[in-house]
């Protein structure tokens, strides 16, 4: 499954939470927002959908939040959000290939509204995209192998892509550690990345390996699906997803590639909800994973609070290494309280800062693939640095 490449402005909000809560509603003052659309060229049997960074806007799922057709070409959606919420949203006919356009040939930016009072937001749509492609930025470095539509029990199929490090083809006796990464469509290839920018995991790892700074590592990217939110959380769908990695993907990788399959050479990483499921993975399966990279993690969002869950669980008995980072702008700022809570809980559970728990904050960074690309060298160095003393 290849996900749509969205416009650059989506970077602020992320592909993060396809079906989870992005804007938290708490004890703050609630504001009523009415979004009204006058939409032309909507055929009989078609509907207008709104999608954006709020649970009632479908969490960027283009089919999750239908608008109400109140009369002819007029469609509405009413929701309540906390005072001060920034809403970002778009309109579609149910898919990214049919999103609303406001001028010919131009993929639109997000609609943005800062909500400080009860508000009516009005839009007029005259045309719809007919499948026009979006720009991508960057390239693939090195060799990728593709395994399409891999299936697991009780979850949706997804593509898996594997990056092999420089020297893999020539040094046929060497075995390699493996890093498993979520949202695999965003990890190596800007052409498949949801927002046109990838993590540059291939470029960053390639440079560090060729410089002799880290040992060569195989990186496995597992695409997400439309069920991303539940699969990257900690319920039954997340359990099924982790079982898929452990019982389907990892055995395949260990069979087809020269890996070091033991737990000390098996790591997992991801961003946002992918950062959450990475911690869930190492906490619930320390016999499989020994290292976790949690970029801008959604530890606490909406009704989800994994810090509370971890506080009630025993810490893994095996040695584990956890890397956490985040920015300070936009959504990353909203995620900060959950990150703070989790860092406190992890230290209560015996993790020691700068020993087996590491936290990096970039105050100027947003919640985006470009920000994570700038920080991915951190866990690569932490997990795979070559000790020059040996």
C-alpha positions as CSV (number, residue, x, y, z in Angstrom):
1,X,0.0,0.0,0.0
2,X,1.4,3.4,-1.0
3,X,0.1,6.4,0.9
4,X,-0.6,9.7,-0.7
5,X,2.1,12.4,-0.8
6,X,0.7,15.3,1.0
7,X,1.5,19.0,0.7
8,X,4.5,20.4,2.5
9,X,2.3,22.3,5.0
10,X,1.1,19.0,6.4
11,X,4.5,18.8,8.1
12,X,3.4,20.9,11.0
13,X,0.7,18.4,11.9
14,X,2.1,15.1,10.9
15,X,0.9,12.0,9.5
16,X,1.1,11.1,13.1
17,X,-2.2,10.2,14.2
18,X,-4.3,8.7,11.4
19,X,-7.0,7.8,13.8
20,X,-6.0,9.0,17.2
21,X,-6.7,12.3,19.0
22,X,-4.3,15.1,18.1
23,X,-5.9,18.0,19.8
24,X,-6.5,17.3,23.4
25,X,-9.7,18.5,25.0
26,X,-9.4,19.0,28.8
27,X,-10.6,21.3,31.5
28,X,-10.0,24.3,29.3
29,X,-12.8,26.5,27.9
30,X,-14.4,24.7,24.9
31,X,-15.2,26.6,21.7
32,X,-17.8,25.6,19.2
33,X,-16.5,25.6,15.6
34,X,-18.9,25.4,12.6
35,X,-17.2,24.7,9.3
36,X,-19.4,25.6,6.3
37,X,-18.5,24.6,2.7
38,X,-20.2,25.6,-0.5
39,X,-19.0,22.9,-2.9
40,X,-19.6,22.7,-6.7
41,X,-19.1,19.6,-8.9
42,X,-20.2,17.2,-6.3
43,X,-22.1,14.5,-8.2
44,X,-25.1,12.4,-7.1
45,X,-23.8,9.7,-4.7
46,X,-20.7,11.7,-3.8
47,X,-20.1,13.4,-0.5
48,X,-17.7,16.0,0.9
49,X,-15.4,15.0,3.7
50,X,-13.2,17.1,6.0
51,X,-10.0,15.8,7.4
52,X,-7.5,17.3,9.8
53,X,-5.6,17.4,13.1
54,X,-8.6,16.8,15.4
55,X,-10.3,13.5,16.2
56,X,-13.6,14.8,14.8
57,X,-11.8,15.7,11.6
58,X,-10.7,12.2,11.1
59,X,-7.1,12.5,12.1
60,X,-6.0,13.0,8.4
61,X,-8.0,10.0,7.2
62,X,-9.7,11.4,4.1
63,X,-12.7,9.1,4.4
64,X,-13.3,9.3,8.2
65,X,-15.3,12.5,8.7
66,X,-18.2,13.1,6.3
67,X,-19.7,16.5,6.3
68,X,-23.5,17.0,6.5
69,X,-25.2,18.0,3.3
70,X,-27.7,20.6,4.6
71,X,-29.0,21.9,1.2
72,X,-27.9,21.5,-2.3
73,X,-24.2,22.5,-2.5
74,X,-23.9,23.4,1.2
75,X,-22.1,21.1,3.7
76,X,-21.3,21.6,7.3
77,X,-19.3,20.1,10.2
78,X,-19.6,21.2,13.9
79,X,-17.1,20.4,16.5
80,X,-15.9,21.6,19.9
81,X,-12.2,22.2,20.7
82,X,-10.2,23.7,23.5
83,X,-9.7,27.5,23.5
84,X,-6.4,28.3,21.7
85,X,-6.5,25.2,19.5
86,X,-4.9,25.5,16.1
87,X,-7.0,23.6,13.6
88,X,-5.5,22.4,10.3
89,X,-7.7,20.7,7.7
90,X,-8.6,19.9,4.1
91,X,-11.6,18.8,2.1
92,X,-11.9,15.7,-0.1
93,X,-14.5,13.5,-1.8
94,X,-13.2,10.6,0.3
95,X,-9.6,10.1,-0.9
96,X,-6.4,12.2,-1.4
97,X,-6.8,11.7,-5.1
98,X,-10.0,13.8,-5.0
99,X,-9.1,16.6,-2.5
100,X,-10.5,20.0,-3.0
101,X,-8.5,22.6,-5.0
102,X,-8.9,26.3,-5.0
103,X,-7.1,27.2,-8.1
104,X,-6.3,25.0,-11.2
105,X,-3.2,22.8,-11.1
106,X,-2.2,23.8,-7.6
107,X,-2.3,21.4,-4.7
108,X,-3.6,23.5,-1.8
109,X,-2.0,24.2,1.5
110,X,-3.8,23.3,4.7
111,X,-6.7,25.5,5.9
112,X,-5.5,26.9,9.2
113,X,-7.6,28.5,12.0
114,X,-6.5,29.5,15.5
115,X,-9.7,29.1,17.7
116,X,-10.1,31.7,20.5
117,X,-13.9,32.1,20.4
118,X,-17.0,30.4,19.0
119,X,-16.3,30.5,15.2
120,X,-17.9,29.9,11.9
121,X,-15.4,29.1,9.1
122,X,-16.6,29.4,5.5
123,X,-15.1,27.9,2.4
124,X,-16.0,27.8,-1.3
125,X,-14.9,24.8,-3.4
126,X,-15.2,24.9,-7.2
127,X,-12.9,22.1,-8.3
128,X,-11.4,18.8,-7.2
129,X,-8.0,17.2,-7.8
130,X,-8.0,14.5,-10.5
131,X,-4.9,12.6,-9.3
132,X,-2.3,15.3,-9.8
133,X,1.0,14.2,-8.1
134,X,2.8,16.3,-5.5
135,X,6.4,17.3,-5.4
136,X,9.0,15.2,-3.5
137,X,12.4,16.3,-2.2
138,X,15.5,14.1,-2.1
139,X,16.5,10.7,-3.3
140,X,17.2,7.1,-2.4
141,X,20.8,6.3,-1.3
142,X,21.9,2.7,-1.5
143,X,19.8,-0.5,-2.2
144,X,16.2,-1.1,-1.2
145,X,14.4,-4.4,-1.4
146,X,10.5,-4.3,-1.4
147,X,8.2,-6.9,0.1
148,X,4.6,-5.9,-0.9
149,X,1.4,-6.5,1.0
150,X,2.8,-8.6,3.9
151,X,0.0,-10.1,5.9
152,X,-0.3,-10.7,9.7
153,X,-3.1,-12.0,11.9
154,X,-5.8,-9.4,12.7
155,X,-4.1,-6.5,11.0
156,X,-4.2,-4.9,7.5
157,X,-1.5,-5.9,5.0
158,X,1.3,-3.5,4.4
159,X,4.5,-3.2,2.4
160,X,7.9,-3.7,4.0
161,X,11.1,-2.1,2.6
162,X,14.6,-3.1,3.5
163,X,17.8,-1.0,3.3
164,X,21.1,-2.9,3.2
165,X,24.2,-1.0,4.2
166,X,27.3,-0.3,2.0
167,X,29.5,-3.4,1.8
168,X,26.6,-5.8,2.3
169,X,26.9,-7.3,-1.2
170,X,30.7,-7.7,-1.1
171,X,31.4,-8.8,2.5
172,X,29.4,-12.0,2.4
173,X,30.5,-13.3,5.7
174,X,29.5,-10.4,7.9
175,X,26.3,-10.3,9.9
176,X,24.4,-7.1,10.8
177,X,22.2,-5.7,13.6
178,X,18.7,-4.6,12.5
179,X,16.7,-1.5,13.1
180,X,13.0,-1.8,12.6
181,X,11.2,1.4,11.8
182,X,7.5,2.3,11.6
183,X,5.9,4.4,8.8
184,X,8.3,2.7,6.4
185,X,7.0,4.7,3.5
186,X,8.5,7.8,5.0
187,X,11.9,6.4,6.0
188,X,14.0,6.2,2.8
189,X,12.1,7.4,-0.3
190,X,10.7,11.0,-0.7
191,X,8.6,9.7,-3.6
192,X,6.5,7.5,-1.2
193,X,6.8,9.8,1.8
194,X,3.5,11.1,2.9
195,X,4.7,14.7,3.0
196,X,7.3,14.7,0.2
197,X,10.2,14.6,2.6
198,X,11.6,11.4,4.0
199,X,13.6,10.6,7.2
200,X,16.8,10.3,5.1
201,X,17.7,7.2,7.2
202,X,19.5,5.8,4.1
203,X,21.7,9.0,3.7
204,X,22.4,9.4,7.4
205,X,23.3,5.8,8.0
206,X,25.3,5.6,4.8
207,X,27.4,8.6,5.7
208,X,28.1,7.4,9.3
209,X,29.0,3.9,8.1
210,X,31.4,5.1,5.4
211,X,33.0,7.4,7.9
212,X,33.7,4.4,10.1
213,X,31.7,6.0,13.0
214,X,29.0,3.4,13.3
215,X,28.9,-0.3,12.4
216,X,26.8,-1.2,9.3
217,X,23.2,-1.8,10.1
218,X,20.2,-3.2,8.2
219,X,17.2,-0.9,8.4
220,X,13.7,-2.3,7.9
221,X,10.8,0.1,7.2
222,X,7.2,-1.2,7.7
223,X,4.6,0.9,6.0
224,X,1.6,2.0,8.0
225,X,-2.0,1.5,7.1
226,X,-5.3,3.4,7.5
227,X,-5.5,1.8,10.9
228,X,-2.3,3.5,12.0
229,X,-3.7,5.0,15.2
230,X,-4.9,1.8,16.9
231,X,-2.0,-0.2,15.5
232,X,0.6,2.2,17.0
233,X,-1.1,2.5,20.4
234,X,-1.3,-0.2,23.1
235,X,-4.6,-2.0,22.6
236,X,-5.5,-5.2,20.8
237,X,-4.6,-3.8,17.4
238,X,-1.1,-2.7,18.7
239,X,-0.6,-6.2,20.1
240,X,-1.5,-7.7,16.7
241,X,0.9,-5.3,15.0
242,X,3.8,-6.2,17.3
243,X,3.0,-9.8,16.8
244,X,3.3,-9.2,13.1
245,X,6.7,-7.6,13.5
246,X,7.9,-10.4,15.8
247,X,6.4,-13.4,14.2
248,X,6.2,-12.5,10.5
249,X,8.6,-9.6,9.6
250,X,11.6,-10.5,11.8
251,X,11.7,-14.2,10.9
252,X,11.6,-13.2,7.2
253,X,14.4,-10.7,7.6
254,X,16.5,-13.1,9.6
255,X,16.0,-15.8,7.0
256,X,16.7,-13.7,3.9
257,X,19.5,-11.5,5.3
258,X,22.7,-12.0,7.3
259,X,21.4,-10.6,10.5
260,X,22.4,-10.7,14.2
261,X,19.0,-11.9,15.4
262,X,19.5,-11.7,19.1
263,X,17.8,-9.0,21.2
264,X,21.0,-7.0,21.8
265,X,21.2,-6.4,18.0
266,X,17.5,-5.7,17.4
267,X,16.2,-2.2,17.8
268,X,12.9,-0.4,17.0
269,X,12.2,3.3,16.2
270,X,9.4,5.6,15.0
271,X,7.9,9.0,15.4
272,X,4.8,10.4,17.0
273,X,2.5,7.4,17.5
274,X,5.4,5.5,16.0
275,X,7.4,6.7,19.0
276,X,4.7,5.4,21.3
277,X,4.6,2.0,19.8
278,X,8.4,1.8,19.9
279,X,8.3,2.2,23.6
280,X,5.4,-0.3,23.9
281,X,7.5,-2.7,21.9
282,X,10.6,-2.6,24.1
283,X,8.5,-2.6,27.3
284,X,6.3,-5.5,26.3
285,X,8.9,-7.5,24.4
286,X,12.3,-6.9,25.9
287,X,13.2,-10.5,24.9
288,X,13.1,-9.3,21.2
289,X,14.1,-5.6,21.3
290,X,16.8,-4.1,23.4
291,X,16.8,-0.5,22.0
292,X,14.0,1.9,21.2
293,X,14.1,5.3,19.4
294,X,11.1,7.5,20.2
295,X,11.0,10.6,18.1
296,X,8.4,13.2,19.1
297,X,6.5,10.5,20.8
298,X,2.7,10.7,21.5
299,X,3.0,9.2,25.0
300,X,0.0,11.3,26.2
301,X,-2.6,12.4,23.8
302,X,-6.4,12.7,24.2
303,X,-7.5,9.8,26.4
304,X,-4.3,7.9,25.8
305,X,-1.7,8.1,28.6
306,X,1.0,5.5,28.3
307,X,3.0,7.1,31.2
308,X,0.2,6.0,33.5
309,X,0.3,2.5,32.0
310,X,4.0,2.2,32.4
311,X,3.8,3.4,36.0
312,X,1.7,0.4,36.8
313,X,3.9,-2.1,35.0
314,X,7.2,-3.7,36.1
315,X,10.2,-2.5,34.2
316,X,11.9,-5.0,31.8
317,X,14.3,-7.3,33.6
318,X,16.7,-7.3,30.6
319,X,19.0,-4.4,29.8
320,X,17.3,-1.8,27.6
321,X,18.3,1.5,26.0
322,X,15.7,4.2,25.3
323,X,16.2,7.3,23.2
324,X,13.6,10.1,23.3
325,X,13.6,13.4,21.5
326,X,11.2,16.2,20.5
327,X,11.0,19.7,19.2
328,X,9.5,22.7,20.8
329,X,7.1,24.1,18.1
330,X,3.5,23.3,17.2
331,X,2.4,19.7,17.9
332,X,5.7,18.9,19.6
333,X,5.0,21.6,22.2
334,X,1.6,20.0,22.8
335,X,3.2,16.6,23.3
336,X,5.8,17.9,25.8
337,X,3.7,17.2,29.0
338,X,3.4,13.5,28.1
339,X,7.1,13.3,27.3
340,X,7.9,15.0,30.7
341,X,5.7,12.5,32.5
342,X,7.1,9.5,30.7
343,X,10.7,10.6,31.5
344,X,9.8,10.9,35.1
345,X,8.1,7.5,35.2
346,X,11.0,5.8,33.4
347,X,13.5,7.2,36.0
348,X,11.2,5.9,38.8
349,X,11.4,2.5,37.1
350,X,15.2,2.5,37.4
351,X,16.3,4.1,34.1
352,X,19.2,6.5,34.5
353,X,19.4,9.6,32.4
354,X,22.4,9.6,30.0
355,X,23.1,5.9,30.9
356,X,20.3,3.9,29.5
357,X,17.8,6.7,29.0
358,X,18.6,9.7,26.7
359,X,16.5,12.7,25.9
360,X,17.3,15.4,23.2
361,X,15.2,18.5,22.7
362,X,15.4,20.9,19.8
363,X,13.4,23.9,20.8
364,X,13.1,25.3,17.3
365,X,12.1,22.0,15.6
366,X,8.6,21.2,14.4
367,X,6.8,17.8,14.2
368,X,8.0,16.7,10.7
369,X,10.1,14.3,8.7
370,X,12.7,17.0,8.1
371,X,13.1,17.5,11.9
372,X,13.4,13.8,12.4
373,X,15.9,13.5,9.6
374,X,18.0,16.1,11.4
375,X,18.0,14.0,14.6
376,X,18.1,10.4,13.3
377,X,21.9,10.4,13.6
378,X,21.5,10.6,17.4
379,X,20.1,7.1,18.0
380,X,22.3,5.7,15.2
381,X,25.3,6.9,17.1
382,X,23.9,5.8,20.4
383,X,23.0,2.3,19.2
384,X,25.8,1.5,16.8
385,X,28.8,3.7,17.5
386,X,32.1,1.9,17.0
387,X,34.3,2.0,20.0
388,X,37.6,3.3,18.8
389,X,39.4,2.0,21.8
390,X,38.9,-1.6,20.6
